[in-house]
Amino acid sequence: MSSTTTLPPTMKALLQEKKNGPLTLKETPTPTPGPGSIVVKDLANLLQHQTRGILSGEAGFTYPVPMTPGGRAIGRVTATGPDTTSLSEGQLVLLEPFIRARDDPDTWIFWGALEGTSEGSKKLFAENWRYATFAEYVKAPLEVTWALDEKRLCGELGYTVPELVQLAVDVVPYSGLNGIGLKAGERLVVTPATGLFSGAAVGVAVAMGATVLVTGRNEKALKKLVDAHPKLVSSVTRTNDVDTDVENLQRYGPVDAFLELTPKGAEGSTHVRAAFGALKQYGRACLMGYGGGAMKDVEIPTVELMFKSITVHGHAMYWGQDVKEVIKMAEAGVLKLGKERGFDKVTEFKMDDFEKGFDWVGQNHELGQITVLVP
């Protein structure tokens, strides 16, 4: 049975009403749930420094307006739809942005950011899910709404609500590592390792039982990862000399796999070539990076690939089962969050101060920072 008795008639929401135009805080009608959806009261929204580039058009993401951005949030169920069977009012939930069409899983959108490339995905975005999570209340698809064990996560494990938003980031590298069959006891290279998703990959890989070599040029950020996972993570400062970097990576022993999550601005970097060179016989490579065009072409050593029988796996985003497994790992206490993982600073901004929030995260998005927008 559906329930909408606790919903106020209006709410505050951030809207972009003109293509590449500014966000404005508006009073809008509060959404109500229907079949396949639920209404969630927003508690904490992840602020990402990439969002301004998406809204300005710089990132090349397309979507119709008006639109509410967002997509990664923690909230509390406020109203359920007629076909909701397991979620109930008051329950703490995770919202994540990768929505697949119910009748075609190959049709997908990034909620609050990207309408996709097919006619079906554009319809899915425009006619159903153009309003994401930067609002007091969110109408969300059941498929991207995930129950959290609040007693375990916030009570026994002591995490705060904003710290839980990290789970919506962790699922991205987790799915990629699943895609190459990362096993406990294996040695993984994460290259680079100091971005939003690549930094998350380190803690995820450790939770999966791997030891990790992290590469990059920011020695301070690399040290933060090593300190958060003593004896399980080692850092290798990148020199951009392939032979030197390969030798430095192999110094720790055989490398079973590597995960590439390259951010924007990596033009000319040799880190992927070095990671390929460090792989052992029958090694695996997972390529997930989308650097806004910076790494659209990757140099792959074909002869080495052949003689070492290396598997190369391209991977984008994740499946619902991956989200379930990440949440289960966190609730078990295996996947650490917050300060235990090196995320030692959480900064909150009210929705009224969203511009200050975007300014802040634009200047303070280094590893170990979590910035959230709260109602």
VOBA-1610 file (N, C-alpha, C; in pm, whole numbers, padded with zeros to 5 digits, always signed):
BEGIN
Met+00084-00120+00000Met+00000+00000+00000Met+00087+00125+00000Ser+00049+00222-00081Ser+00127+00346-00087Ser+00092+00436+00031Ser+00183+00530+00060Ser+00162+00623+00169Ser+00222+00758+00133Thr+00144+00865+00144Thr+00193+01000+00117Thr+00149+01097+00226Thr+00108+01045+00340Thr+00045+01129+00442Thr+00140+01229+00506Thr+00270+01204+00502Thr+00363+01292+00572Thr+00428+01396+00482Leu+00387+01404+00358Leu+00452+01495+00265Leu+00395+01636+00273Pro+00480+01740+00282Pro+00432+01878+00275Pro+00396+01913+00132Pro+00316+02017+00110Pro+00274+02050-00027Pro+00387+02102-00114Thr+00484+02173-00055Thr+00594+02228-00134Thr+00728+02200-00066Met+00834+02221-00143Met+00969+02197-00092Met+01066+02289-00165Lys+01189+02294-00115Lys+01296+02366-00184Lys+01373+02268-00272Ala+01409+02315-00391Ala+01488+02232-00483Ala+01578+02323-00565Leu+01693+02271-00603Leu+01783+02342-00693Leu+01750+02304-00836Leu+01725+02405-00919Leu+01686+02383-01058Leu+01781+02455-01152Gln+01814+02389-01260Gln+01878+02455-01374Gln+01770+02467-01481Glu+01727+02589-01509Glu+01613+02611-01598Glu+01655+02647-01740Lys+01781+02682-01759Lys+01832+02718-01890Lys+01958+02637-01917Lys+01974+02589-02039Lys+02092+02510-02074Lys+02219+02586-02041Asn+02306+02521-01963Asn+02434+02578-01918Asn+02415+02702-01831Gly+02293+02723-01784Gly+02264+02838-01700Gly+02289+02811-01553Pro+02261+02910-01468Pro+02289+02896-01325Pro+02185+02806-01256Leu+02225+02754-01141Leu+02129+02686-01054Leu+02056+02791-00972Thr+01928+02770-00948Thr+01851+02859-00861Thr+01774+02775-00761Leu+01760+02829-00641Leu+01683+02761-00536Leu+01537+02803-00550Lys+01450+02706-00572Lys+01310+02734-00600Lys+01219+02661-00501Glu+01101+02718-00483Glu+00995+02648-00410Glu+00913+02572-00515Thr+00909+02441-00502Thr+00842+02357-00602Thr+00745+02261-00534Pro+00650+02206-00608Pro+00562+02105-00548Pro+00641+01983-00503Thr+00607+01931-00389Thr+00671+01809-00339Thr+00624+01691-00423Pro+00715+01607-00470Pro+00673+01493-00553Pro+00599+01388-00472Thr+00520+01311-00540Thr+00451+01198-00477Thr+00493+01070-00548Pro+00494+00959-00476Pro+00539+00835-00538Pro+00433+00773-00628Gly+00479+00698-00726Gly+00390+00620-00811Gly+00446+00480-00823Pro+00395+00401-00914Pro+00450+00267-00934Pro+00600+00274-00967Gly+00677+00192-00899Gly+00820+00186-00925Gly+00902+00297-00865Ser+00841+00378-00777Ser+00915+00491-00720Ser+00884+00506-00572Ile+00962+00592-00509Ile+00952+00616-00366Ile+00993+00760-00341Val+00944+00822-00235Val+00986+00957-00202Val+01072+00952-00076Val+01188+01018-00085Val+01288+01015+00020Val+01317+01157+00066Lys+01322+01177+00196Lys+01365+01307+00251Lys+01518+01310+00250Asp+01572+01408+00182Asp+01717+01417+00165Asp+01784+01454+00297Leu+01891+01382+00331Leu+01969+01412+00452Leu+02109+01460+00420Ala+02171+01405+00316Ala+02307+01444+00279Ala+02331+01410+00133Asn+02372+01510+00056Asn+02402+01496-00087Asn+02551+01511-00110Leu+02612+01420-00180Leu+02754+01435-00212Leu+02773+01551-00309Leu+02861+01643-00273Leu+02901+01750-00364Leu+03032+01710-00431Gln+03033+01708-00564Gln+03151+01671-00640Gln+03202+01792-00717His+03334+01806-00725His+03388+01922-00794His+03359+01918-00943Gln+03326+01798-00997Gln+03297+01787-01140Gln+03160+01845-01177Thr+03072+01866-01078Thr+02934+01904-01109Thr+02926+02038-01183Arg+03006+02133-01145Arg+03002+02263-01214Arg+03036+02248-01362Gly+03131+02161-01392Gly+03166+02137-01532Gly+03053+02072-01609Ile+02976+01988-01542Ile+02860+01925-01605Ile+02754+02030-01634Leu+02726+02115-01535Leu+02620+02215-01550Leu+02657+02323-01651Ser+02785+02356-01663Ser+02828+02460-01757Ser+02839+02410-01899Gly+02838+02278-01917Gly+02856+02219-02048Gly+02999+02183-02080Glu+03092+02221-01993Glu+03234+02195-02017Glu+03263+02045-02025Ala+03193+01965-01946Ala+03218+01820-01944Ala+03160+01749-02065Gly+03073+01816-02141Gly+03014+01755-02259Gly+02894+01666-02231Phe+02843+01670-02109Phe+02724+01591-02074Phe+02599+01664-02124Thr+02507+01589-02181Thr+02384+01649-02232Thr+02263+01599-02153Tyr+02164+01688-02139Tyr+02041+01656-02067Tyr+01941+01769-02094Pro+01812+01743-02076Pro+01712+01847-02095Pro+01698+01934-01971Val+01648+02053-01991Val+01616+02141-01879Val+01467+02172-01884Pro+01405+02204-01769Pro+01466+02216-01636Pro+01513+02081-01582Met+01612+02090-01493Met+01672+01969-01438Met+01725+02000-01298Thr+01713+01902-01210Thr+01775+01909-01078Thr+01894+01813-01074Pro+02015+01863-01045Pro+02131+01774-01042Pro+02136+01692-00914Gly+02245+01619-00899Gly+02264+01533-00782Gly+02279+01389-00824Gly+02237+01298-00737Gly+02239+01156-00771Gly+02297+01066-00664Arg+02390+01118-00582Arg+02448+01037-00475Arg+02409+01099-00342Ala+02326+01029-00266Ala+02270+01089-00145Ala+02230+00982-00044Ile+02214+01028+00080Ile+02154+00948+00187Ile+02026+01018+00228Gly+01920+00942+00248Gly+01793+01000+00288Gly+01712+00904+00372Arg+01592+00949+00402Arg+01500+00868+00482Arg+01368+00855+00407Val+01318+00734+00396Val+01193+00709+00324Val+01080+00787+00390Thr+01009+00864+00308Thr+00898+00945+00358Thr+00764+00897+00304Ala+00762+00847+00182Ala+00637+00797+00123Ala+00670+00685+00026Thr+00589+00582+00028Thr+00611+00466-00058Thr+00505+00457-00166Gly+00541+00394-00277Gly+00449+00375-00387Gly+00367+00249-00371Pro+00272+00225-00462Pro+00180+00111-00448Pro+00247-00025-00463Asp+00366-00029-00527Asp+00432-00158-00545Asp+00559-00172-00461Thr+00575-00083-00362Thr+00689-00096-00271Thr+00662-00210-00174Thr+00755-00304-00165Thr+00731-00423-00082Thr+00824-00437+00037Ser+00945-00381+00030Ser+01039-00404+00140Ser+01080-00276+00212Leu+01076-00162+00145Leu+01112-00036+00210Leu+00992+00020+00284Ser+01019+00090+00394Ser+00910+00145+00475Ser+00946+00284+00523Glu+00845+00360+00563Glu+00865+00497+00609Glu+00963+00501+00725Gly+01052+00598+00722Gly+01150+00616+00828Gly+01281+00544+00805Gln+01287+00457+00705Gln+01406+00377+00681Gln+01517+00460+00617Leu+01639+00440+00663Leu+01755+00508+00605Leu+01794+00438+00475Val+01818+00517+00369Val+01847+00458+00238Val+01962+00532+00170Leu+02027+00460+00081Leu+02128+00515-00009Leu+02064+00535-00146Leu+02090+00650-00208Leu+02048+00676-00345Leu+02172+00685-00433Glu+02169+00620-00549Glu+02281+00625-00643Glu+02228+00655-00782Pro+02315+00704-00874Pro+02264+00770-00995Pro+02253+00688-01122Phe+02292+00561-01120Phe+02298+00487-01246Phe+02167+00413-01268Ile+02078+00472-01347Ile+01944+00419-01369Ile+01940+00345-01502Arg+01897+00221-01498Arg+01877+00142-01620Arg+01728+00131-01648Ala+01692+00128-01775Ala+01552+00109-01813Ala+01505-00029-01769Arg+01384-00038-01720Arg+01333-00165-01669Arg+01313-00268-01779Asp+01287-00222-01900Asp+01263-00316-02010Asp+01385-00334-02099Asp+01495-00265-02066Asp+01617-00280-02146Asp+01737-00234-02063Pro+01807-00325-01999Pro+01920-00286-01913Pro+02035-00221-01987Asp+02035-00229-02121Asp+02139-00162-02199Asp+02108-00013-02220Thr+01989+00029-02180Thr+01951+00170-02185Thr+01968+00229-02046Trp+02051+00332-02034Trp+02083+00384-01901Trp+02102+00535-01906Ile+02094+00596-01788Ile+02121+00739-01771Ile+02200+00759-01641Phe+02270+00872-01633Phe+02325+00919-01507Phe+02225+01021-01452Trp+02155+00982-01351Trp+02054+01067-01288Trp+02118+01200-01247Gly+02057+01309-01292Gly+02106+01441-01255Gly+02228+01486-01331Ala+02265+01415-01441Ala+02389+01453-01509Ala+02391+01423-01658Leu+02342+01307-01703Leu+02363+01266-01842Leu+02243+01187-01892Glu+02190+01228-02008Glu+02072+01162-02063Glu+02105+01039-02146Gly+02232+01007-02163Gly+02269+00893-02247Gly+02271+00931-02394Thr+02281+00830-02479Thr+02301+00856-02622Thr+02191+00801-02711Ser+02103+00718-02657Ser+01998+00658-02740Ser+01867+00733-02722Glu+01774+00710-02814Glu+01642+00771-02802Glu+01572+00722-02675Gly+01592+00595-02643Gly+01531+00539-02523Gly+01584+00602-02397Ser+01716+00622-02390Ser+01773+00682-02269Ser+01730+00827-02254Lys+01721+00898-02366Lys+01678+01038-02360Lys+01533+01048-02313Lys+01451+00954-02355Lys+01313+00950-02307Lys+01308+00918-02158Leu+01389+00822-02116Leu+01393+00782-01975Leu+01428+00901-01887Phe+01525+00981-01931Phe+01566+01098-01854Phe+01459+01206-01857Ala+01417+01246-01976Ala+01330+01362-01992Ala+01191+01341-01935Glu+01136+01222-01953Glu+00996+01199-01916Glu+00979+01136-01779Asn+01090+01094-01718Asn+01076+01024-01591Asn+01168+01075-01480Trp+01297+01097-01511Trp+01394+01118-01403Trp+01483+01239-01428Arg+01422+01353-01462Arg+01503+01473-01483Arg+01529+01548-01353Tyr+01463+01510-01244Tyr+01482+01578-01116Tyr+01551+01483-01019Ala+01678+01514-00988Ala+01758+01425-00903Ala+01755+01472-00757Thr+01866+01466-00688Thr+01862+01467-00541Thr+01892+01601-00474Phe+01924+01707-00548Phe+01950+01836-00484Phe+01816+01903-00451Ala+01746+01844-00358Ala+01613+01891-00318Ala+01583+01839-00178Glu+01482+01900-00114Glu+01446+01853+00020Glu+01384+01714+00016Tyr+01305+01689-00088Tyr+01244+01558-00107Tyr+01275+01509-00248Val+01295+01380-00261Val+01337+01322-00389Val+01243+01208-00426Lys+01189+01214-00548Lys+01119+01098-00603Lys+01224+01013-00673Ala+01245+00892-00622Ala+01354+00809-00671Ala+01302+00676-00724Pro+01367+00622-00827Pro+01331+00487-00871Pro+01366+00385-00763Leu+01281+00288-00746Leu+01312+00182-00649Leu+01445+00115-00680Glu+01479+00108-00810Glu+01600+00035-00850Glu+01729+00099-00801Val+01727+00227-00766Val+01850+00292-00717Val+01835+00338-00573Thr+01738+00280-00503Thr+01714+00312-00362Thr+01746+00188-00279Trp+01843+00201-00189Trp+01896+00084-00120Trp+01887+00100+00031Ala+01826+00001+00097Ala+01810+00005+00242Ala+01945-00007+00311Leu+01962+00069+00419Leu+02083+00064+00500Leu+02047+00024+00643Asp+02132-00055+00704Asp+02113-00096+00843Asp+02165+00016+00933Glu+02076+00107+00969Glu+02116+00226+01044Glu+02173+00190+01181Lys+02113+00092+01246Lys+02162+00051+01379Lys+02306+00004+01371Arg+02336-00073+01269Arg+02471-00126+01254Arg+02569-00017+01211Leu+02536+00058+01104Leu+02629+00154+01046Leu+02650+00277+01134Cys+02541+00334+01183Cys+02551+00458+01261Cys+02560+00433+01411Gly+02509+00317+01455Gly+02515+00284+01597Gly+02641+00209+01632Glu+02647+00083+01594Glu+02759-00003+01633Glu+02891+00040+01570Leu+02889+00079+01443Leu+03013+00118+01375Leu+03044+00267+01388Gly+02945+00346+01428Gly+02969+00485+01461Gly+02986+00581+01346Tyr+02938+00545+01227Tyr+02951+00636+01114Tyr+02841+00743+01118Thr+02873+00861+01067Thr+02772+00965+01053Thr+02700+00948+00919Val+02584+01010+00907Val+02509+01001+00781Val+02589+01051+00662Pro+02656+01168+00669Pro+02734+01212+00553Pro+02844+01115+00513Glu+02903+01043+00608Glu+03008+00948+00574Glu+02956+00832+00491Leu+02828+00802+00501Leu+02770+00690+00428Leu+02757+00718+00279Val+02759+00845+00239Val+02746+00880+00097Val+02859+00817+00015Gln+02971+00791+00079Gln+03086+00733+00011Gln+03051+00600-00057Leu+02952+00530-00005Leu+02913+00401-00063Leu+02871+00415-00210Ala+02809+00528-00244Ala+02766+00550-00383Ala+02884+00576-00476Val+02999+00609-00420Val+03123+00621-00497Val+03194+00487-00504Asp+03199+00418-00391Asp+03273+00291-00381Asp+03226+00186-00480Val+03098+00189-00513Val+03044+00084-00599Val+03104+00090-00740Val+03150+00207-00783Val+03207+00218-00918Val+03335+00136-00931Pro+03438+00160-00849Pro+03557+00074-00861Pro+03532-00070-00819Tyr+03441-00092-00725Tyr+03411-00230-00684Tyr+03365-00313-00803Ser+03278-00256-00885Ser+03227-00328-01001Ser+03339-00358-01100Gly+03429-00261-01120Gly+03541-00285-01209Gly+03633-00395-01159Leu+03659-00396-01030Leu+03744-00500-00971Leu+03677-00636-00977Asn+03546-00637-00959Asn+03471-00761-00978Asn+03484-00810-01122Gly+03484-00714-01215Gly+03489-00748-01356Gly+03617-00820-01397Ile+03726-00797-01324Ile+03851-00869-01353Ile+03877-00979-01251Gly+03777-01006-01168Gly+03787-01118-01075Gly+03895-01103-00971Leu+03910-00982-00914Leu+04011-00961-00811Leu+03987-01056-00694Lys+04093-01123-00651Lys+04082-01223-00544Lys+04162-01180-00421Ala+04119-01231-00306Ala+04193-01206-00182Ala+04336-01256-00197Gly+04430-01176-00149Gly+04570-01213-00156Gly+04643-01164-00279Glu+04570-01111-00377Glu+04635-01063-00499Glu+04693-00923-00478Arg+04786-00889-00566Arg+04848-00756-00563Arg+04792-00674-00679Leu+04738-00557-00645Leu+04671-00471-00742Leu+04742-00337-00750Val+04759-00285-00871Val+04804-00148-00892Val+04681-00062-00922Val+04664+00048-00850Val+04561+00147-00881Val+04634+00270-00934Thr+04601+00307-01058Thr+04675+00415-01123Thr+04583+00506-01203Pro+04582+00636-01177Pro+04636+00698-01057Pro+04548+00663-00937Ala+04580+00714-00819Ala+04510+00664-00700Ala+04464+00774-00605Thr+04458+00897-00651Thr+04428+01005-00557Thr+04303+01086-00594Gly+04221+01035-00685Gly+04099+01103-00723Gly+03979+01052-00645Leu+03862+01103-00679Leu+03739+01063-00610Leu+03715+00913-00622Phe+03719+00861-00745Phe+03690+00720-00767Phe+03814+00632-00752Ser+03929+00681-00798Ser+04051+00601-00786Ser+04094+00589-00641Gly+04078+00697-00564Gly+04108+00688-00422Gly+04015+00592-00351Ala+03888+00591-00392Ala+03792+00497-00335Ala+03831+00354-00366Ala+03890+00332-00483Ala+03927+00196-00524Ala+04024+00132-00428Val+04107+00211-00364Val+04209+00156-00274Val+04143+00090-00153Gly+04055+00163-00085Gly+03986+00106+00030Gly+03899-00012-00007Val+03838-00006-00125Val+03754-00117-00172Val+03839-00241-00197Ala+03952-00224-00263Ala+04039-00338-00292Ala+04092-00402-00165Val+04128-00320-00067Val+04172-00373+00062Val+04061-00454+00127Ala+03938-00403+00120Ala+03824-00475+00177Ala+03800-00608+00106Met+03839-00616-00021Met+03824-00740-00098Met+03939-00837-00072Gly+04036-00795+00009Gly+04144-00884+00048Gly+04273-00867-00028Ala+04283-00765-00111Ala+04404-00744-00191Ala+04504-00655-00118Thr+04630-00663-00159Thr+04727-00560-00125Thr+04738-00468-00245Val+04767-00341-00219Val+04752-00240-00324Val+04879-00156-00337Leu+04920-00134-00461Leu+05023-00036-00494Leu+04954+00086-00553Val+04974+00201-00492Val+04910+00323-00539Val+05014+00411-00607Thr+04977+00467-00721Thr+05070+00551-00796Thr+05013+00691-00814Gly+05103+00784-00836Gly+05063+00922-00858Gly+05183+01013-00840Arg+05156+01144-00854Arg+05263+01243-00834Arg+05245+01320-00704Asn+05128+01307-00643Asn+05099+01378-00518Asn+05140+01289-00401Glu+05262+01308-00353Glu+05315+01220-00249Glu+05237+01234-00118Lys+05187+01353-00089Lys+05109+01373+00033Lys+04981+01290+00029Ala+04913+01290-00084Ala+04790+01212-00097Ala+04819+01062-00093Leu+04928+01021-00157Leu+04965+00879-00154Leu+04995+00834-00011Lys+05064+00919+00065Lys+05095+00885+00205Lys+04968+00869+00287Lys+04867+00949+00256Lys+04739+00938+00327Lys+04678+00800+00306Leu+04687+00748+00186Leu+04635+00614+00157Leu+04715+00507+00231Val+04845+00522+00232Val+04931+00425+00302Val+04901+00428+00452Asp+04888+00547+00509Asp+04862+00559+00653Asp+04726+00501+00691Ala+04628+00511+00599Ala+04494+00459+00628Ala+04490+00307+00624His+04584+00247+00551His+04585+00100+00536His+04726+00047+00558Pro+04778+00057+00679Pro+04916+00015+00704Pro+04938-00133+00672Lys+05052-00160+00608Lys+05096-00294+00570Lys+05015-00355+00455Leu+04913-00285+00409Leu+04831-00336+00299Leu+04843-00250+00173Val+04885-00126+00190Val+04898-00033+00078Val+05040+00024+00077Ser+05103+00025-00040Ser+05235+00085-00059Ser+05227+00186-00172Ser+05304+00292-00162Ser+05299+00397-00264Ser+05420+00392-00355Val+05396+00425-00482Val+05501+00432-00583Val+05485+00566-00655Thr+05575+00658-00628Thr+05568+00789-00693Thr+05601+00775-00841Arg+05518+00833-00925Arg+05534+00820-01069Arg+05642+00916-01121Thr+05728+00865-01209Thr+05834+00948-01266Thr+05807+00987-01411Asn+05714+00919-01476Asn+05684+00934-01618Asn+05794+00877-01708Asp+05889+00806-01647Asp+05982+00724-01724Asp+05933+00580-01713Val+05889+00523-01824Val+05821+00394-01819Val+05906+00286-01755Asp+06031+00273-01797Asp+06116+00166-01744Asp+06136+00180-01593Thr+06158+00303-01548Thr+06176+00326-01404Thr+06049+00294-01328Asp+05934+00337-01381Asp+05807+00312-01313Asp+05774+00164-01308Val+05802+00091-01415Val+05780-00054-01416Val+05867-00121-01310Glu+05992-00084-01306Glu+06085-00143-01208Glu+06039-00114-01065Asn+05993+00008-01040Asn+05948+00044-00905Asn+05823-00033-00865Leu+05733-00056-00960Leu+05612-00133-00930Leu+05645-00280-00904Gln+05734-00335-00982Gln+05766-00478-00969Gln+05852-00508-00846Arg+05907-00407-00785Arg+05993-00425-00668Arg+05917-00491-00552Tyr+05785-00475-00551Tyr+05705-00529-00441Tyr+05664-00674-00464Gly+05693-00726-00580Gly+05655-00863-00612Gly+05564-00868-00733Pro+05519-00988-00772Pro+05434-01002-00891Pro+05306-00919-00881Val+05274-00850-00989Val+05152-00769-00996Val+05045-00848-01070Asp+04936-00879-01002Asp+04830-00961-01061Asp+04738-00882-01152Ala+04712-00756-01116Ala+04611-00679-01190Ala+04634-00530-01170Phe+04575-00451-01260Phe+04573-00307-01234Phe+04439-00249-01274Leu+04405-00141-01205Leu+04281-00067-01230Leu+04318+00075-01268Glu+04269+00118-01383Glu+04295+00253-01434Glu+04170+00338-01421Leu+04182+00451-01351Leu+04072+00545-01335Leu+04128+00686-01354Thr+04158+00720-01477Thr+04229+00844-01506Thr+04135+00964-01505Pro+04169+01070-01432Pro+04087+01191-01433Pro+04124+01282-01549Lys+04052+01391-01559Lys+04082+01492-01660Lys+04220+01552-01634Gly+04291+01586-01740Gly+04420+01652-01725Gly+04538+01558-01725Ala+04521+01436-01779Ala+04630+01338-01777Ala+04697+01322-01912Glu+04681+01421-02000Glu+04741+01412-02133Glu+04892+01391-02123Gly+04943+01293-02197Gly+05086+01270-02201Gly+05139+01182-02091Ser+05056+01141-01998Ser+05103+01057-01888Ser+05132+00915-01938Thr+05233+00853-01879Thr+05272+00717-01918Thr+05229+00613-01814His+05140+00651-01723His+05108+00561-01611His+05041+00432-01656Val+04958+00437-01760Val+04892+00315-01807Val+04994+00222-01872Arg+05082+00278-01951Arg+05187+00196-02015Arg+05273+00127-01909Ala+05308+00199-01803Ala+05390+00141-01697Ala+05315+00031-01623Ala+05186+00051-01601Ala+05107-00051-01532Ala+05099-00179-01614Phe+05081-00165-01745Phe+05083-00283-01832Phe+05217-00355-01821Gly+05325-00278-01822Gly+05458-00338-01816Gly+05485-00412-01687Ala+05419-00370-01579Ala+05443-00432-01448Ala+05365-00561-01428Leu+05264-00586-01511Leu+05180-00704-01491Leu+05260-00833-01511Lys+05225-00932-01431Lys+05289-01063-01445Lys+05221-01142-01557Gln+05271-01262-01583Gln+05207-01353-01679Gln+05062-01375-01639Tyr+04972-01368-01735Tyr+04828-01386-01715Tyr+04768-01276-01626Gly+04830-01160-01625Gly+04775-01048-01549Gly+04648-00993-01613Arg+04577-00910-01538Arg+04452-00851-01587Arg+04456-00699-01571Ala+04396-00631-01667Ala+04388-00486-01664Ala+04243-00443-01678Cys+04200-00352-01591Cys+04064-00297-01600Cys+04076-00148-01629Leu+04019-00106-01742Leu+04022+00034-01784Leu+03885+00096-01759Met+03880+00194-01667Met+03754+00258-01631Met+03758+00409-01646Gly+03874+00466-01672Gly+03888+00610-01667Gly+03816+00681-01780Tyr+03754+00793-01745Tyr+03696+00882-01846Tyr+03740+01022-01810Gly+03847+01066-01872Gly+03906+01195-01834Gly+03858+01312-01916Gly+03734+01312-01959Gly+03687+01424-02039Gly+03760+01435-02171Gly+03808+01322-02222Gly+03881+01322-02348Gly+04030+01307-02332Ala+04081+01325-02208Ala+04226+01324-02188Ala+04288+01189-02220Met+04217+01082-02194Met+04272+00949-02214Met+04186+00870-02312Lys+04138+00934-02415Lys+04051+00862-02509Lys+04127+00755-02585Asp+04258+00772-02597Asp+04343+00670-02659Asp+04449+00629-02559Val+04466+00499-02539Val+04563+00446-02445Val+04662+00360-02521Glu+04791+00382-02498Glu+04894+00302-02562Glu+04903+00165-02494Ile+04877+00060-02571Ile+04882-00076-02519Ile+04996-00151-02588Pro+05087-00210-02511Pro+05200-00284-02569Pro+05155-00419-02624Thr+05123-00425-02751Thr+05057-00542-02809Thr+05139-00669-02796Val+05268-00663-02827Val+05351-00784-02822Val+05359-00837-02679Glu+05380-00745-02584Glu+05387-00784-02444Glu+05254-00843-02398Leu+05147-00782-02444Leu+05012-00829-02412Leu+04994-00973-02457Met+05041-01002-02577Met+05025-01136-02634Met+05110-01239-02560Phe+05239-01209-02544Phe+05329-01309-02487Phe+05306-01331-02337Lys+05249-01232-02269Lys+05219-01250-02127Lys+05073-01291-02105Ser+04999-01309-02215Ser+04858-01352-02207Ser+04777-01264-02112Ile+04789-01134-02130Ile+04722-01038-02043Ile+04578-01016-02090Thr+04486-01011-01997Thr+04346-00982-02025Thr+04319-00834-02003Val+04260-00767-02102Val+04223-00626-02091Val+04071-00616-02086His+04021-00552-01982His+03876-00545-01959His+03833-00399-01949Gly+03748-00356-02041Gly+03688-00223-02030Gly+03563-00232-01945His+03541-00131-01859His+03429-00142-01765His+03369-00004-01739Ala+03237+00004-01746Ala+03167+00129-01716Ala+03062+00105-01608Met+03069+00181-01503Met+02970+00184-01396Met+02949+00047-01331Tyr+02823+00005-01308Tyr+02800-00109-01220Tyr+02659-00163-01238Trp+02631-00271-01164Trp+02498-00333-01161Trp+02442-00326-01019Gly+02313-00348-01008Gly+02250-00344-00877Gly+02311-00441-00778Gln+02350-00558-00825Gln+02411-00656-00736Gln+02539-00603-00675Asp+02612-00521-00751Asp+02734-00461-00697Asp+02703-00369-00579Val+02594-00292-00591Val+02555-00201-00482Val+02521-00282-00357Lys+02445-00389-00375Lys+02410-00474-00261Lys+02535-00525-00190Glu+02632-00568-00269Glu+02752-00627-00210Glu+02837-00523-00138Val+02846-00403-00192Val+02921-00296-00126Val+02856-00261+00008Ile+02725-00248+00009Ile+02654-00219+00135Ile+02676-00331+00235Lys+02668-00453+00189Lys+02689-00569+00278Lys+02829-00568+00338Met+02929-00533+00257Met+03067-00525+00307Met+03081-00417+00414Ala+03015-00302+00393Ala+03022-00194+00491Ala+02952-00234+00620Glu+02836-00295+00608Glu+02762-00336+00727Glu+02834-00445+00804Ala+02911-00526+00734Ala+02991-00629+00800Ala+03112-00570+00871Gly+03147-00447+00836Gly+03265-00384+00895Gly+03392-00411+00819Val+03382-00479+00705Val+03500-00511+00624Val+03542-00389+00540Leu+03446-00324+00479Leu+03471-00201+00403Leu+03460-00083+00499Lys+03571-00017+00524Lys+03573+00092+00620Lys+03522+00221+00555Leu+03470+00309+00638Leu+03424+00441+00594Leu+03481+00546+00689Gly+03463+00671+00657Gly+03500+00778+00748Gly+03647+00780+00784Lys+03674+00817+00909Lys+03812+00835+00955Lys+03893+00706+00948Glu+03828+00592+00966Glu+03899+00464+00957Glu+03961+00443+00819Arg+03909+00512+00722Arg+03952+00496+00583Arg+04033+00616+00535Gly+04058+00711+00624Gly+04134+00829+00586Gly+04050+00948+00545Phe+03917+00935+00553Phe+03829+01049+00524Phe+03808+01124+00655Asp+03901+01214+00685Asp+03903+01275+00817Asp+03835+01410+00824Lys+03778+01456+00713Lys+03711+01586+00716Lys+03581+01580+00639Val+03471+01612+00707Val+03339+01623+00644Val+03294+01767+00656Thr+03261+01830+00544Thr+03216+01968+00541Thr+03074+01973+00488Glu+02985+02039+00563Glu+02844+02045+00525Glu+02806+02187+00484Phe+02720+02196+00383Phe+02665+02323+00339Phe+02514+02310+00328Lys+02443+02411+00378Lys+02299+02414+00363Lys+02263+02440+00216Met+02144+02398+00178Met+02102+02417+00040Met+02100+02565+00002Asp+02067+02651+00098Asp+02068+02795+00071Asp+02208+02845+00035Asp+02311+02774+00079Asp+02449+02815+00056Asp+02516+02728-00050Phe+02439+02681-00147Phe+02495+02586-00244Phe+02611+02645-00323Glu+02606+02777-00352Glu+02717+02838-00426Glu+02846+02831-00346Lys+02837+02855-00216Lys+02955+02843-00130Lys+03004+02699-00128Gly+02909+02605-00131Gly+02946+02464-00133Gly+03024+02428-00258Phe+02976+02476-00373Phe+03046+02449-00499Phe+03184+02516-00501Asp+03192+02638-00447Asp+03322+02705-00440Asp+03418+02625-00352Trp+03366+02578-00240Trp+03450+02503-00145Trp+03502+02374-00208Val+03411+02295-00264Val+03454+02165-00317Val+03545+02182-00438Gly+03529+02294-00510Gly+03618+02320-00621Gly+03762+02340-00578Gln+03780+02391-00456Gln+03914+02417-00404Gln+03962+02311-00305Asn+03870+02226-00259Asn+03903+02131-00153Asn+03850+01992-00186His+03895+01936-00296His+03848+01804-00335His+03958+01699-00330Glu+04063+01730-00255Glu+04170+01632-00245Glu+04124+01511-00162Leu+04199+01406-00173Leu+04168+01281-00104Leu+04151+01306+00046Gly+04049+01243+00104Gly+04024+01255+00247Gly+03917+01356+00283Gln+03863+01426+00182Gln+03758+01525+00204Gln+03624+01470+00159Ile+03521+01491+00238Ile+03384+01464+00197Ile+03306+01594+00213Thr+03243+01639+00106Thr+03163+01761+00111Thr+03020+01726+00075Val+02926+01769+00159Val+02786+01734+00136Val+02698+01857+00143Leu+02588+01848+00071Leu+02482+01947+00074Leu+02369+01891+00158Val+02323+01968+00257Val+02217+01922+00345Val+02099+02018+00335Pro+01977+01971+00362Pro+01859+02058+00351Pro+01866+02178+00446
//
